[in-house]
């Protein structure tokens, strides 16, 4: 949060306004008025000006103050999906958050066993985590066959990890078995594949 101190005369003290679409509060100490504006976007270059106003006039604006808001936690990753899966593996894919709110450091992945809609196990975090913001997928192996899982992905900045995105999947019962039958005639031999 950026605080800007404003010094105005006693007769104009009640003319301090707040930022558009942001929460603000003011404190009066003699001739000093301090206004605080919150909910500014993270990791963003900002400019601020102050005008004194009363019921009749608006004074000249102050000098422009330039500042940069600190890093924040990122938004959720986009388009989390199951790219492919089998009996014991899942391939996850996703896109970077729409609102990184800072410099992305990487992603955290976790999963839990889902026995039913009401019975879920603890979330297990996979290690090592992904420490590259351009790595947008992961293959998780060693899973239980014919079982339902819920996967979580978090984006991470220096301020921490943001809200998760989630996707569910059920691994297949077993590897597919193929049956081959060979048919032949005098001139042609072909293979029939049955799944």
PyMOL commands that set and color helices and strands:
alter all, ss='L'
color gray80, all
select helices_A, chain A and resi 10-12
alter helices_A, ss='H'
color red, helices_A
select strands_A, chain A and resi 2-7+24-29+32-37+45-48+65-68+78-85+90-95+106-114+124-125+137-140+148-157+160-161+165-170+179-184+189-194
alter strands_A, ss='S'
color yellow, strands_A
deselect
rebuild
show_as cartoon
